[in-house]
Amino acid sequence: MTSPDRPAETPEPPEFSPDPEVSPDQRARRSPARPQRRFPANWEPCEAVWLAWPHNHDTWPGHFDGIPEAFAHFARTVAQSTPVRLLAARDLADEARRLIGKMQNIELIDVPTNDCWIRDYGPTFVHENDSVLAIDWNFNAWGGKYYPYDLDRDAGHRIAKVAGLRCLRTELTVEGGALETDGGGRLMVHSACILDPDRNAGISKDEIAQQFHQFLGITEIAWIDGGLLPGDDTDGHIDQLARFVDRENVVVAVAADPTVPFSGELEANYRQIRVWGRETSPAVTVHRLPGPPPRQINGQNVPQSYCNFLRLGPDRILVPTFAHRSSDQQALGILRDLCPGVSIEGVPCEKIAWGLGALHCASCHQVAPPQ
C-alpha cells in the first residue's frame, strides 16, 4: 500500500542474471560489470544514528516504566561520538528533551512513529557512485503482526528527506535487522523472514537475490535457515543471530548451556555459517558468542543476544548487556579480543529487551558519503 506522502518509484530493471551453474543457496551471483551500488559494512564511517523515541506501551506490556530513561541513556551514549537524529512527534518532544538533557549532538525531528524499532522501518543507506542513497523497503510490521503500522511504514522516505538524500522505494518487504553485510558484496540473511509468505508472497529466492543485487550491490548471499532465538517475533532477523566484525570474522549467537531447549537450533546456524565461511572468499572464521541464561517475563521468552550490538564506525561498538554479570563480561571480552583497538562498551538493555529488541534494533545508522 502506498501512502500519499510516499510516492511510488518505478523499480529499475535487474542488472544481472543468475548463473544456473551456481547454487542459489549459498554461492555467488555475480554481475559482469561492477555494481554502481554498495552496501557498506557496519565498521565503515557513520554520518549519524537515527533513533525513535519510545511511546508505545504495548511494546513493553506492563513494564513500560524506565523505558524512556533507558532510551535517553542510549541516545546520550551514542551522541558522545556520533550525531543522533531522534524521531519524536511534538507531543513526545518535551519528555525526550527533559530526560536527555542538554546535549548539542542530539537533534529532535518531528516525525510521528508507531513504535521505536527504527532499524526495521528506517531506510537502508548505501553508496551509489560518489553519493549516499536511501533504500526504502516496504514495511508491514513483521508480516502483519502488529497494528497500526502506517506511520512506521511512511517514516523511511521522511528520514531520507530530512537527511537530504535521494530515496529509492522498493515493494520488497524487508526489515533492516534482516540484513548483514561485509561491505564487499556479501550478505547474510535468515531465510525464515526474507522468504516469509506474509512478507513476500509469490517471490522466489532468485528474484529476491536479484533485487538485493539491484538495490544493494550484493553479489553473494549466505541463506541461513537454522533455528531462531526464543521470543524473537521477527521470524529470524540476522542481527540477533550472526554479525560480521570484519570481512574475515563473524560472531554467532549460541546458548551458553547446551541443555537449554533452543541450544540445538542455534548450533544449526553456527554449523551452516561455518560451512559457508570455509567456502566463501575471503574465508570467514566463525566465533561463538554465548548468550545469557534464558529469561521470561509473564511467561514469555525475552530474546537476549549480544549480536545485537551497534557499531559506530571503525572505532566504537556498543554492546547490549542484560544484568547477568558473567555472561555480559564474557561477551564483551570476546568482542574485545576480536576487535583490538576498538572501544567495546556495554549498554544496559535488560529493560529494553522486554520489547523484543536491543541496540541494533532500536537504531538506524546513516553511512558517511564515499571517500
N, C-alpha and C positions, 0 to 999 in steps of 0.2 A: 504494500500500500504506500502511495506517495503522498506526503504532506504538502499542503500548499506552499510551505516555507522551504521545501526540499525538492527542487525541480529535478526531474529525472534527466540523466545524460545517456546518450546512446553508447552502449559498450563498444570499445574498439575491437576490430577483428583479431582473432588469435594470431600470435606472432610465430607459432611453430606447430608442427605436427608430431605427435608421439612416435617414437621409433618402435615398430612392432616387435623388434627383437630384444627390447629392453623391458624387464619386468616392471609393471606399473606399481608394484607393492613397495619396493624399497630401493630402486635403482634410478639412474639419472634419466631425465628427459631434457635434452639439450637443444638449444636454438642454434641454427647455423650462423647467426650473427650475434654479436654482443648485445644483450638486452639494454634498453635505454633506462630501465628502472632497476633499483637495487634496494632491498630491504635491509637496512643497517642492523648490526648486532647491538645488543644491549650495552656493550662496553664502549661504543663509539660516542663522540661528543654529544651532549644533550643541551638543547636550546632552552627548554622549560619542561616542567612537570605539571600536568593538569590534574586537579582533584575536584571532587564534587562533595559539597557539604552534606553530611548525613541528616536525614529528617524523617525517613520512613520507619515508623515504629514497628511495622510488620516484619522488617528485615531482621530485627532482634526481638522477637516476641517475648514480652515480659522482662526483658533485660536491656532496655534502651539507656538506662541511667549509666553515665560515664562514657557513652559512645562519642558524643560531641567533644568531650575533653580529650579522648584518645586520638581523635582525628586532628584536633588542634595541635597536639604534641607531634603527630606525624608531619603535619604541614610545616611547623617550625623547624623540625629536624631536616626535612628536605631543603628548606629555604636557607639553611646555613651554607650551602654550596651551589644551589640551583634555583633559578626563579620559579616561583609557584604561581599558577593561574588557577584560581579556585572558583568553580561554578557555585553561585549562591544567589537564588532569587531574592528579590527585595525583602520579602518577609523573613528571610533567614540571615540576611547580611549582618544585622546588629548582633545576633548571637555569635556569629563567626568572628566578627571584629573583637567582641568582648573576650572570647576565650583564647583567641590567638594573640591578642595584644598588639603592640606597635612593632611592626617588622616590615621594613621597606621592600623586602624581596618577595612579598606576597601581594598579589593583585586579585581583588574580588571582581568576578564577572557576573553580570545579571543575566544568567541563563537558567531557566527552571529545569528541574530533573524529577524523575520518578524515584530514583534510587542513586546510591553512591558508587556503584561498581563501574566506574568510567573506563576502565581498561576494555570492557566488553562492548560498550556502545560508542566510545570515542573513536576517532579515525586512526588508521594505521599510517604513520608518516614514513614516506620512502624518498629516496633520492631519485630524481629524474633529471638526467644530464647534470646541469650545474645548479639545480634548484631543489626545493622540497615540495612534494606533492602529498596531499591528504587523500587516502583511500577511505571512502565512506561505505562500509559494508551495510547490508540490510541487517536490522536488529529486530528480533521478535521475542525477546525475554526468554532466551534459552529454550526455544521450542514451544513458546506459548505457555510457560509455567506460571507467569505472574502478570496480573493486570492491575492498573493500566500501565502501558509502557510507551505511549506516544511521545512523551517529552524526551525520553531517553533515545528513542528511535530518531528523533529530529536533531539531537544535540551534535552529532558528528559534523554536519555541514556548518552549524553555528560556530563550533570551535574553529574550524578551518577559516571561516570568515573573520573571526576575531584575530586569528594568527596572520591574516593577510595572505593565505595560501590558496592556490588552485585546489579545488576539490573534485575528485572523480568518483561518482557513485556507481556501485555495482549492485545488482539484485541478488548476488550470492549472499546467503545468510551465514555470517562468520562473526565470532566474537574475538576480540584482541587476545584474550587469555588462551585461545586455542592455537596460537601461532608462536613458534620459537625458531629463530634463525641464527646462523653463524655469521651472517653478513656477507658470505661468499657464495650465496645461491642455494644453500642447503636449508631445508625446513623440516622440523619435527612437528607432527600433529598426532592426535589420537583419533582413530577412525570413528569412534562412537559418536562424537559430537559433530565432526565435519560431515559425515555421511548420514546423519540423523534425518529420517524422512519428515520429521516435524520442522526441520530447518530447510533442507534442500531436497525435497521430494522429486524424483524423476531425473536427477542429475547424476551422471556416472562419475566414478573416481577419475577417469581420464579427463572428463570435461572440467572437473574441479581443478585438476592439475594444470590444465591449460589456462584457467583463469588465474591461478596463483602465479604462473609464469608471466601472463599478460600484465597483471597489476603489480606484482612484487618482484618480478625478475627471477623467480625461483627456477632452478634447473634440476634439483634433486629433492625428493620427499621421502622421509622416513615415516611410514604409516605404522603407528604403534597401535596394537589392539589387545594389550593385556588388561589387567584389572584397574579399577578405579579406587580413589581414596574414599573411605566411608564418610557419608554425609555430603559428598560433592554433588550439588544439584546441577552442575554444568554438563554432565554426561562425559566427562573426561577432558577437561582443559589441561593442556600440557604444562601450564605454568604451576600446577600443583604436583606434577609428576616427574618432569625432567627439564633441565635447563643447561644451555651452554654456558661455561665460564670463560672459554676462549675457543678458538677454532678446533682445538685438538683435545678438549676435555669437557665432559658432560657429567653433571650430578643427577642422580636418580633417587627419588623418594622410595625408601624401603621401610619395613617395620623393624624396629629395634629388637622386638621379641618375636621369634619365629613361630610361636604358638598362637599368636592372635589370629582371628579368623581370616583377615584380609592379607596376611603375610604372603601367601602364595600368589595372590593376584598381582601384588606389586612386584614380586620376584619375576613374574612373567614379563612385565615391562622391562625390567633390568636385563633379562636374558635377550629379549628382542633387540634392545638398543646396543647391547654388546656385540651381537651378530652384525648388525648394521655398521657399528663403529669399526669393525675389522675390515669390512668390505669397501667402505667409502674412502675417498681421497680428498684431503689428507686423512689418515686414520684417526679415529677418535678413541680415547681412553675413557672408560665409563667408571664412575666412582659412586659408591653408596653414600646416601645422605639420610641416615636413620631419623625417623620422626619421633615425637614424644609419645608417651603412652596414650592409648585410646581414651577419648573423653566424650561424655554425653551430657546434654542439658535437657531436662524434661523428657528423657528417653530418646532423644535424637542425637545421632552421631555428629560431632563437630569436626570438620575437616581441618587438620593442622599439618602443614607441610613447610619445611624450611626452604623448599624450592621456590616458594612464593616471595622471593626477595626482589627488591627494586635496586637496579644498578644505575648509578648516576654518573655515566661516563666512565672513563678508564680508571679513576682513582678512588671510587667510593661505592660500597654496597651496603644497603640497609636490609637487615635480615629480620624476619618476624620471630619473636620469642613468645613462649607460651606458658610462662610461670612454672616451668619444670627445669630446675637449675642444671641438673646433669645433662639432660638432653640438649638444652639450649647451648651450654658451653661446648658440648661435643660438636654440634653443627657449626658454631662459629669457628671452632678450631679447624674443622675440615676445610671450610672456605678460606681461612687464612693460609693454610698450607698450600692450597691450590692457586691462590691469588697473592703471591708475595708483592709487597709494596702497595697493596690496595687497602684502604681503610675499611674494615669489616665491623659494622656497628649493629647491635641488637636494638630493635624497637618493639616495645610490649604490644602484643596482639591477642592476649588471652580473651579480652572483651570483644575486640573486633571480629575474631574468628567465629563467634556465635552467629554472625551474619553470613557465614559460609564463604568467607574470603579473607584475604590479608593484604599485605602491602602492594604486591604487583597488581592484584585485582582492583585495588582502590586507587590506582594511578594510571596515567597515560602519558608516556614520555614523548616529547616532540624532539626529533633529532635535529642537530645543527645542520646548516647547509653544507654541501660537499666542499672540501678544502681544495 
